[in-house]
């Protein structure tokens, strides 16, 4: 148990996996994935949430020309079809990455894949997520193809005080402008 009253119920990480395929070339496509959070009554005024540890992703494309890019956002709350409202200051955003071709040499192409977003602090504590849905948005520009992203979200279950649970749900369901 930590000072904040968080109880680790899982010792080892679990993962949920998924794939998002753009509906057509160079558009923004969002898919919603149900989280495995158990919604059972817990004892002692606590609720079970996910402690997100890291996300691994593989983008199934290469970048071959200047101005080509692929963006991927993981977020909670209402579904969005644009990256404009999913900026880092939005509390719904869990993590995101972007790959962009900035320089082209003869015969060159680049896309570092797979990528890993580490969501843990230096003490090994992850990002607490209380929502029922994790959305994944894939957007691209100038690639000319419908890109696919394959991912794994590694997590553990933790029990937190019910007051902290309510605060998490409220902050992760609303966006900022």
The 8 nearest C-alpha neighbors of each residue, nearest first, counted from 0:
[[1, 6, 5, 4, 2, 7, 3, 158],
 [2, 0, 3, 4, 5, 6, 7, 159],
 [1, 3, 4, 0, 5, 6, 159, 160],
 [4, 2, 1, 5, 0, 159, 160, 6],
 [3, 5, 1, 2, 0, 159, 6, 160],
 [6, 4, 159, 1, 0, 3, 158, 7],
 [5, 7, 0, 158, 157, 8, 4, 159],
 [8, 6, 157, 9, 158, 5, 156, 10],
 [7, 9, 157, 156, 6, 10, 158, 155],
 [10, 8, 155, 156, 7, 11, 157, 12],
 [9, 11, 8, 12, 7, 155, 156, 13],
 [10, 12, 9, 13, 155, 154, 8, 156],
 [13, 11, 155, 154, 153, 14, 10, 9],
 [14, 12, 154, 153, 155, 11, 15, 152],
 [15, 13, 153, 152, 154, 151, 16, 12],
 [14, 16, 152, 151, 153, 17, 13, 34],
 [17, 15, 151, 150, 152, 14, 18, 149],
 [16, 18, 150, 149, 151, 19, 15, 32],
 [17, 19, 149, 148, 150, 20, 147, 16],
 [18, 20, 148, 147, 30, 21, 149, 17],
 [21, 19, 147, 146, 22, 148, 18, 145],
 [20, 22, 145, 28, 23, 146, 147, 19],
 [21, 23, 20, 28, 145, 24, 26, 27],
 [24, 22, 145, 21, 26, 25, 144, 146],
 [25, 23, 145, 144, 143, 26, 21, 146],
 [26, 24, 139, 140, 143, 141, 142, 138],
 [25, 27, 138, 24, 139, 23, 28, 21],
 [26, 28, 138, 137, 80, 81, 136, 29],
 [29, 27, 21, 137, 136, 80, 26, 22],
 [30, 28, 136, 135, 80, 137, 134, 27],
 [29, 31, 135, 134, 19, 136, 32, 28],
 [30, 32, 134, 133, 132, 135, 33, 29],
 [33, 31, 133, 132, 134, 34, 30, 17],
 [34, 32, 132, 131, 133, 35, 31, 36],
 [33, 35, 131, 132, 36, 32, 133, 130],
 [34, 36, 37, 33, 131, 15, 49, 38],
 [35, 37, 34, 48, 38, 49, 47, 131],
 [38, 36, 39, 35, 47, 48, 34, 40],
 [39, 37, 36, 40, 47, 46, 41, 35],
 [40, 38, 37, 41, 47, 46, 36, 42],
 [39, 41, 42, 38, 46, 45, 44, 47],
 [42, 40, 45, 46, 39, 43, 44, 47],
 [43, 41, 44, 45, 40, 46, 158, 39],
 [42, 44, 45, 41, 160, 46, 161, 40],
 [45, 43, 161, 42, 160, 41, 46, 159],
 [46, 44, 160, 161, 159, 43, 41, 158],
 [45, 47, 158, 159, 161, 41, 160, 164],
 [46, 48, 158, 157, 159, 156, 45, 37],
 [49, 47, 129, 157, 156, 128, 36, 158],
 [50, 48, 156, 128, 155, 127, 51, 154],
 [49, 51, 127, 155, 125, 154, 126, 156],
 [52, 50, 154, 126, 125, 49, 53, 153],
 [51, 53, 125, 118, 154, 119, 153, 50],
 [54, 52, 117, 118, 153, 116, 51, 152],
 [53, 55, 152, 116, 115, 151, 153, 56],
 [54, 56, 115, 151, 150, 114, 116, 113],
 [57, 55, 150, 114, 113, 149, 115, 54],
 [56, 58, 113, 149, 112, 148, 59, 150],
 [59, 57, 148, 60, 147, 112, 149, 56],
 [58, 60, 147, 148, 57, 146, 61, 149],
 [61, 59, 58, 146, 62, 110, 147, 144],
 [62, 60, 110, 109, 108, 63, 59, 58],
 [61, 63, 108, 109, 110, 100, 67, 64],
 [64, 62, 108, 61, 107, 109, 65, 100],
 [63, 65, 67, 62, 103, 100, 66, 108],
 [64, 66, 100, 67, 101, 102, 103, 63],
 [67, 65, 100, 68, 64, 141, 101, 99],
 [68, 66, 141, 100, 140, 142, 65, 99],
 [69, 67, 99, 139, 140, 98, 100, 66],
 [68, 70, 139, 98, 97, 138, 99, 140],
 [71, 69, 97, 138, 137, 96, 139, 98],
 [70, 72, 137, 95, 96, 136, 97, 138],
 [73, 71, 95, 136, 135, 94, 74, 70],
 [74, 72, 135, 93, 94, 134, 95, 92],
 [75, 73, 92, 93, 134, 91, 133, 72],
 [76, 74, 133, 91, 134, 171, 132, 172],
 [77, 75, 172, 171, 91, 78, 173, 74],
 [76, 78, 79, 75, 172, 173, 134, 174],
 [79, 77, 76, 134, 80, 29, 31, 75],
 [80, 78, 81, 77, 29, 82, 136, 84],
 [79, 81, 27, 29, 28, 78, 82, 136],
 [82, 80, 83, 79, 27, 84, 85, 138],
 [81, 83, 85, 84, 80, 86, 138, 79],
 [82, 84, 81, 85, 86, 80, 79, 176],
 [85, 83, 82, 86, 81, 176, 89, 175],
 [86, 84, 82, 83, 89, 92, 87, 72],
 [85, 87, 88, 89, 84, 83, 82, 92],
 [88, 86, 89, 92, 85, 90, 94, 95],
 [89, 87, 86, 90, 175, 92, 85, 176],
 [88, 90, 175, 91, 87, 174, 86, 92],
 [91, 89, 92, 171, 170, 88, 174, 173],
 [90, 92, 171, 75, 74, 89, 174, 172],
 [93, 91, 74, 90, 94, 89, 73, 85],
 [94, 92, 74, 73, 91, 95, 75, 72],
 [95, 93, 73, 92, 72, 96, 74, 116],
 [96, 94, 72, 71, 73, 97, 93, 70],
 [95, 97, 71, 70, 72, 98, 94, 69],
 [96, 98, 70, 69, 99, 71, 68, 95],
 [97, 99, 69, 68, 70, 110, 96, 100],
 [100, 98, 68, 67, 101, 97, 69, 66],
 [101, 99, 65, 67, 66, 102, 62, 68],
 [102, 100, 65, 99, 66, 103, 67, 64],
 [103, 101, 100, 65, 104, 64, 107, 66],
 [102, 104, 107, 64, 65, 105, 101, 100],
 [105, 103, 107, 106, 102, 108, 64, 63],
 [104, 106, 107, 103, 108, 63, 102, 64],
 [105, 107, 104, 108, 103, 63, 64, 109],
 [108, 106, 104, 105, 103, 63, 109, 64],
 [109, 107, 63, 62, 61, 106, 110, 103],
 [110, 108, 62, 61, 111, 107, 63, 100],
 [109, 111, 61, 112, 62, 98, 108, 60],
 [112, 110, 113, 109, 114, 98, 58, 57],
 [113, 111, 114, 57, 110, 58, 56, 59],
 [112, 114, 57, 56, 111, 55, 115, 58],
 [113, 115, 112, 56, 55, 57, 116, 111],
 [114, 116, 55, 54, 117, 56, 113, 53],
 [117, 115, 54, 53, 118, 55, 114, 94],
 [116, 118, 53, 119, 115, 52, 54, 120],
 [119, 117, 53, 52, 125, 126, 116, 51],
 [120, 118, 125, 124, 123, 52, 117, 126],
 [119, 121, 123, 122, 124, 125, 118, 126],
 [120, 122, 123, 119, 124, 125, 118, 117],
 [123, 121, 120, 124, 119, 125, 118, 1],
 [124, 122, 120, 119, 121, 125, 52, 118],
 [125, 123, 119, 120, 122, 126, 121, 52],
 [126, 124, 119, 52, 50, 51, 118, 127],
 [125, 127, 51, 50, 118, 128, 119, 52],
 [128, 126, 50, 49, 51, 125, 129, 48],
 [127, 129, 49, 130, 48, 50, 126, 51],
 [128, 130, 48, 168, 167, 49, 127, 164],
 [131, 129, 132, 128, 168, 75, 133, 171],
 [130, 132, 34, 33, 129, 36, 133, 35],
 [133, 131, 33, 32, 34, 130, 31, 75],
 [134, 132, 75, 32, 74, 31, 33, 135],
 [133, 135, 31, 74, 73, 30, 75, 32],
 [134, 136, 73, 30, 29, 72, 31, 74],
 [135, 137, 29, 72, 71, 28, 134, 138],
 [138, 136, 71, 28, 27, 70, 29, 135],
 [139, 137, 27, 70, 26, 69, 28, 25],
 [140, 138, 69, 25, 68, 70, 26, 142],
 [139, 141, 25, 68, 67, 142, 69, 138],
 [140, 142, 67, 143, 25, 66, 139, 68],
 [143, 141, 144, 67, 140, 25, 139, 62],
 [142, 144, 24, 141, 25, 145, 140, 23],
 [145, 143, 24, 142, 146, 25, 23, 60],
 [144, 146, 24, 23, 21, 22, 25, 147],
 [147, 145, 21, 144, 20, 59, 60, 148],
 [148, 146, 20, 59, 19, 58, 21, 149],
 [149, 147, 58, 19, 18, 57, 59, 150],
 [150, 148, 18, 57, 56, 17, 58, 19],
 [151, 149, 56, 17, 55, 16, 18, 57],
 [150, 152, 16, 55, 15, 54, 14, 153],
 [151, 153, 54, 14, 15, 53, 16, 154],
 [152, 154, 14, 53, 52, 13, 12, 54],
 [155, 153, 51, 52, 12, 50, 13, 14],
 [156, 154, 50, 12, 9, 49, 13, 157],
 [155, 157, 49, 9, 8, 48, 50, 47],
 [158, 156, 7, 8, 6, 47, 48, 49],
 [157, 159, 47, 6, 46, 5, 45, 48],
 [158, 160, 5, 45, 46, 4, 161, 47],
 [161, 159, 45, 163, 162, 44, 46, 164],
 [160, 162, 45, 164, 163, 44, 46, 165],
 [163, 161, 165, 164, 160, 166, 159, 45],
 [162, 164, 166, 161, 160, 165, 167, 159],
 [165, 163, 161, 167, 162, 166, 168, 160],
 [166, 164, 168, 162, 163, 167, 169, 161],
 [167, 165, 163, 169, 164, 168, 170, 162],
 [168, 166, 164, 170, 165, 169, 171, 163],
 [167, 169, 165, 171, 166, 170, 129, 172],
 [168, 170, 166, 172, 167, 171, 165, 173],
 [169, 171, 167, 172, 168, 173, 166, 90],
 [172, 170, 91, 168, 169, 173, 90, 167],
 [173, 171, 76, 169, 170, 168, 91, 75],
 [174, 172, 170, 171, 91, 76, 169, 175],
 [173, 175, 89, 91, 90, 176, 172, 171],
 [176, 174, 89, 173, 88, 90, 84, 91],
 [175, 174, 84, 89, 88, 86, 85, 83]]
